[in-house]
Amino acid sequence: MKTVVEAKNISFKYDVVPVLEDANLTVYEGDFMGIVGPNGSAKSTLIKLLLGLLKPQQGEIYLMDKSLQNFKEWHSIGYISQKVKGFNNSFPATVEEIVAANLYKEMGVFKFIRAKHREKIDEVLDIVGMTDYKKRLIGSLSGGQQQRIFIARTLISNPQIIFMDEPLVGVDLESEERFYRLMEKLNKDLGITLIMVSHDIGVITERTNRVACVGKRQVFVHDSKTFNNEEYIKSVYGDKIKLLHHRH
Amino acid sequence: MPEILTYSFMQRAFIAGIMVALICPSIGIFIVLRRLSMIGDTLSHVALAGVAAGMLGGVYPVYSALVFSVVAALGVEQLRKTYKDYAELSIAIVLSTGIGLATILISMGNANAAIFSYLFGSIALVSSKDVLVVVILSIIILVSILLLYRGLFYISFDEEAASLSGVPVKWMNIYFIILIAGTISVAMRIVGILLVSSLMVVPVAASLQIAKSFKAAWFYSVIFGLLSVIIGLTLSFYADLAPGGTIVLSAVGILVGVFIVQGLSRSITNNRSYESSWEKI
């Protein structure tokens, strides 16, 4: 299996507080990896480190076999941040304009949208099922619909890996189901490696093939099929925590 | 030819005014969307210090204003890094410095009437040299916006994503703030230092009410800017008023007009849907 993301012995501190110490992570091509962990356990930090948005004090990170310092193929990496939902809802931009923004590198010096770009926009909007909304203002869509637009925006640059930070926060159940069906399509049909931070351990283990648990300043990777919820809770919170089952 | 255009000073005022009407809202739309509305005011106060310095030192005031406001623009960028969590503080510091410096330089000189024309704009005093400088600088600014438009759009919407998709965010932010400084120096001759930032912001405010895409928002902003300048200059000529005031109040008038038309069309639609639901019953 080809390794597409690798973090070797990384340590990271916010000022003096260490959040990761000597942590390792390997992601293989075609993985759908969930990243879980308690609040403040450095899930988002880990993603930002992997993307070079934060620099580790120690250790090395490789994307597609290249160390981050030498990595240039950013068009093949997609990132949907938590912040994406915080945009100004009255921003006067159509879905088409938002999606086209990610073609920046491909548009040449004068940044004209050509026929081939328009085709590409239609194609990605079709994948996320939002073709009819092309001319709509982004702020007029629901949270779930906006999220699909941001996925389309990422898809337009033909990414091989997509990183997502809590994409399901504030999304209703129906949209969540639709989101996972879309992820399956991207992962299985288009062969895109997906890495996604989530706080919903129950759902994420059902949908992904591997789960990385971040806790105690370390990263532990499990196969989703053999992932044991109770063991996970013990390992990251300690023995004193008991799981309470909700019986109704 | 209408009488107003037979005067050569009015021809000059219109040429310069139209250039200003093209660049102010084009820069303004990014200023508004990035929530930087105060930056125009700040840099224009520093430009005033530049004008006063130019008059004292015998330098063409547009050039000295340009140098002062570009330096101030870079200062704002630098201070913004120092006070990361207090973005508006960098603006306040530069604004205070600008006003302080302007007050001292003006009191040192003896050219209050000339300063006045830069503060409130002037049509009678626009020289051929002014027009030439305005046209050349405006073309540079317009071409820059056309080339940077996609990047600025992406940065305004989502700076982090823009950076990942290859937009040179840092470089573009610095260039953008220099463009703002340039626009102020270009526009102050006609609109006046105190009102430049209004012409950057008010037409955009009106266009945001009706635009259904970014391109439309830009287009309407420029159209409203052009209308404001044409109406404002005409009023200024016939009523003998300072053009800065008439131009900006025309822009405000257009904004109010947009609100009224919107209100009317909303009440008509509501009425229709009320009538049609009545018919169904």
Boltz contact constraints between the chains, C-beta under 6 A:
constraints:
  - contact:
      token1: [A, 74]
      token2: [B, 164]
      max_distance: 6.0
  - contact:
      token1: [A, 79]
      token2: [B, 164]
      max_distance: 6.0
  - contact:
      token1: [A, 81]
      token2: [B, 160]
      max_distance: 6.0
  - contact:
      token1: [A, 92]
      token2: [B, 208]
      max_distance: 6.0
  - contact:
      token1: [A, 92]
      token2: [B, 211]
      max_distance: 6.0
  - contact:
      token1: [A, 92]
      token2: [B, 214]
      max_distance: 6.0
  - contact:
      token1: [A, 92]
      token2: [B, 217]
      max_distance: 6.0
  - contact:
      token1: [A, 93]
      token2: [B, 214]
      max_distance: 6.0
  - contact:
      token1: [A, 94]
      token2: [B, 213]
      max_distance: 6.0
  - contact:
      token1: [A, 97]
      token2: [B, 214]
      max_distance: 6.0
  - contact:
      token1: [A, 101]
      token2: [B, 154]
      max_distance: 6.0
  - contact:
      token1: [A, 102]
      token2: [B, 165]
      max_distance: 6.0
  - contact:
      token1: [A, 104]
      token2: [B, 150]
      max_distance: 6.0
  - contact:
      token1: [A, 104]
      token2: [B, 165]
      max_distance: 6.0
  - contact:
      token1: [A, 104]
      token2: [B, 166]
      max_distance: 6.0
  - contact:
      token1: [A, 104]
      token2: [B, 167]
      max_distance: 6.0
  - contact:
      token1: [A, 105]
      token2: [B, 166]
      max_distance: 6.0
  - contact:
      token1: [A, 111]
      token2: [B, 150]
      max_distance: 6.0
